[in-house]
């Protein structure tokens, strides 16, 4: 079973080819390069797009534009290749990449996306409650390192791959595959453009 997985929800997009649970190749770049990365990985593995069996796409939360780009790409590929698609939360993939870690994504507007006991949420970094020794990963953990470390969190060095929502973990976590149009983004809050339009003047 050959799986193509990618996530474009954060500033660094990731993509991977996974064969029967084992990563064949993985890339980290920008959202606009995802298709180029996919083409490179297939070519280097001696494979073609028609060899793919399924697609996994990151559903966020994250950048509204990045999410829409990733979902549109997944839907276009699924339609042209007649493949089933599954969506996996970017937060879940981040957590899976680092044992017992708290995923923290930079949500802009001085907020973060993270996982609370009741589910994913957007909140101010000051509102995050962490037990001393909690490992925090993601670009939000990097941005708010000083604040989180002052609360006892442990954060890997900047540039550590633990901060990436690696696409190979998306492939590992994917469970339910079906029509691409059924995969929905996880926004958590309204997009910036909508919020700006509705703001009082």
N, C-alpha and C positions, 0 to 999 in steps of 0.2 A: 504494500500500500504506500504510494508516493504522495506525500502531503506538501503542499506549498502553504506556508504561513507568513503573515506579515502584519505589522502594526505601525500605523502612522499617527498615533494620537499625541505623541510628544515631539519635542524638537528633534530628537534622533529617532529616525524610523529604523525598524529592524525587519529582516526577512530571513527565511530559512527554508531549506529543502530537507524533509525528514522521510526516510525510508524505513518502514516497519519499526517506528519508534526511535531510530538512530539518526541523528543529524548528519546529512551529507555535506551541507555547506550552510554558512550563515553570514549575513552582512549587516552592517550598521552604517547608515548614511542619512540622506534627507528624503522627505516624502516624495519629492518630484523625481527621485532616482529609483523608486521601488521597482518599476517595470524593467529598468536597465539592469538592476541588481538581479532580478529574477532571471532575465535572459542570460546574464553572465554565469549564474550558478548552474543553470540547466546545461549550458554549453560546456562548462568545465567538467560537469559530471557525465558528459556524453549522452545527455537526454534531450528530449524535446517537450514542448508544452503539451502535446497530445499524450505524453506518458503520465501526466498527472492524474491522480485519482480523486483528489478532493482539495478544498481550499479552507484555510482558517484565517479569519481576520480579527484584528483587535477592535473591540467595541468601545474603548475608552473607560473612564472619562479622560478628557484631554482637550486639545485644541479642536474647536468646532470645524475649522477648515481642514485640518489634518484628518479628522474622523470622516468627514464627508468624502475626502479624496480616497481614503482607504476603502470605504464601503463601495464607492462608485467603481473603483478598480476591481474589487472582488466580484461585484455584480457583472461587470463587463467580461471578465475572464470566465466566470461561471456560465454566462450565457453563450459565449463563443465556443467554449470547450465542453459544454453540457456536463458540468461538475456540481456536486453538492457542496454546500458551504456551512461552516459553523462559526459562531462568534464567541470570543473569549474576552473577558474583562482585562483591560490593561493592568488594573490593580492586582488581579489574581495572578497574572503572569509575573509581575514584579515580585510578589510574595513567594511564588513557587521557585523563583531563582535564588532565593536566599532563605535558608531554613529559619522558621519562626520570626521572620522579619515583618515590620510594619511598612507597607508601601506608602510613599508620600510623593504625589505628583504636583508640580507647580501649576496652579490653576489661574495664575495671574490675578489681577484685582486684589493683591495682598491676601490671597486665599490659597488653600491646598485642597487636593482631593486625597482622601485616605479611606481606610476601612475601619468602621466602628463595629462594635458587637451587633448592632442592628442593621448594618449594611454600609454601602459606600456613601460618602458625604462630602460636601464642600464646606470648609470652615476656616476661620482665621488660624494661622499657625500657633498663635498664643493659646488657642483653645484645645490644642492637642494634649491629651493626658498620656504620658508614657511612664512605664515602670523603669526604674534604674536598670541599665543594661540592655534595654530594648534596642534591637538593631533596626535602624530606619534606612530604607533604600529608595532611590528615585531622585529625579531632578529637584523635587521639592525639598527633599532631605538635604541635598547639596546647597540649595539656595538659603535655607533656613537652618543651616548647620549650627551656628552659634547659639541660637535660641533652643534648639532641640538638645544639643549637648549640655547646655546649662541645666536641663531637666533630667539629665542622666542617660540620654540616648547615646548609642554607639553608632557611628556613621562611617562607612568605608571611605577611603580617600577619593577625592574628586577624580573622575576618569575611570574608576573601578567599574568593571562590567556588571557588577551587582546593581548599579543604578539604571541599567537598561532593561526595558521590558522585552527580553529576548524572545524572538519568534519561535524558537524551538520549544519553549515552555508553553506557548499558545497551542502548538501542535499536540503536546503531551496532555494538556488539560481539556482539549476539545472532546465533546461527547455527542451532542445531537447535531447531525448534518441534515440539511434539507435545502429547499429553494433559497437562493441568495436574497430574494426580496423579503424574506421573513426575518433576516438578521437586522436588528435595530441597534442604533448607537445608544450608549449610556451617557447621557448629557449631565444628569444630576441637577444642573441649573440652566437657566435660559442662556442662549448664546449671547456673546458680548454685543453684537449688532442689535439684537432685539432689546437687550437691556438698555442700550444707549438711546434707542428710538423711543422707549417708554419712559425715559428719565424726565423729570420736570425741567423746564427751561427757565 
